[in-house]
Amino acid sequence: MELFEQAQPDLMAGKKILYVHGFASSGQSGTVKTLRILLPQAEVLAPDLPVDPFAAMDLLQELCAQQSPDLVIGTSMGGMYAEQLTGYDRILVNPAFQLADTLLKNNGLGRQEFHNPRADGQTSFLVTKGLLEAFREVSARCFAHSGDLDPARPGTLTPEQRRVWGLFGTRDTLVDGFDLFSAHYPQAIRFDGEHYLNDHALLHAVLPLVRRIWNVREGKPRKTILIGLEDTLADVRHGMQPENSAVKAFNRLSVDYDLYILASAPYNRPDLWSEAVQWAGAHIGVPAWDRVIVCNRKDLILGDYVIDRYPDRFSLETFMGTVVAYGTEPFKTWEDILTFFERLGGQ
């Protein structure tokens, strides 16, 4: 399927996204081009950042004051800068919070080539020890406004902690900011990807997160679908492999509905609770983050629809919404279920 066929014209239509690029990149990167294809009605602002980090922060803060972006997305070095742009919803992708150390580790001193064309025509720049110290000083300003997470009060978040999301590639070999980010922000999400973004990561990690943030910002009511895990999303008989087309269906349905995974587990097997979360992260990823419910009385969960292969096992005859019995007519397959909900159009 061509990339433009995955575009979502309604998502952030008429709004502004500030994209903050990574080290040695520019506003002409492939990530920027893909964002503009996927979000054709949004305005993607993507400035070329000065090499000097103090000048880069000055430019970004001035641009935010002038343009008031509705969302900021920063990758790598840009994630470190974006964290400091307080007052805006931000997505930090593989943020390089300790950029100076990362550059030293990867032989970043000396002449470096820009990865993408720049408006000023520059093709290379020099990384000196002085520049590294400047990066170190600017990086030290991160988390100045976030506050630390209080394990004793998990529901108490500062305004900034609610506005910052982190995406961390499971195969990122350049930086690992997950633990540092998690000490200050609760919304730390791993995704299947490397340090540098590609189309797959943008489609299946960044775009779903943009949609989730924007749905909250817009406050538009959405119907809720609860989906059973065992033998509905995952085939228990074959090692918990995803049911045929289940992952595709989950991703498609998440565009128009709020989806939650309902897992069941014996009370004396709490290890299975964490396995449900691990399964969701491994096979569905970002759309399933913080959307797993472990419950053996599914009828007690409020929702508009429930999809389950075994509605009779979990008292779903008293469920207050619509029960979709997966595996029976007219819902023999996930394709049948997709057709049903596409006809409903979000209702």
Order of alpha helices (4+ residues) and beta strands (2+ residues): beta-alpha-beta-alpha-beta-alpha-beta-alpha-beta-beta-alpha-alpha-beta-alpha-beta-alpha-beta-beta-beta-alpha-beta-alpha-beta-beta-beta-alpha
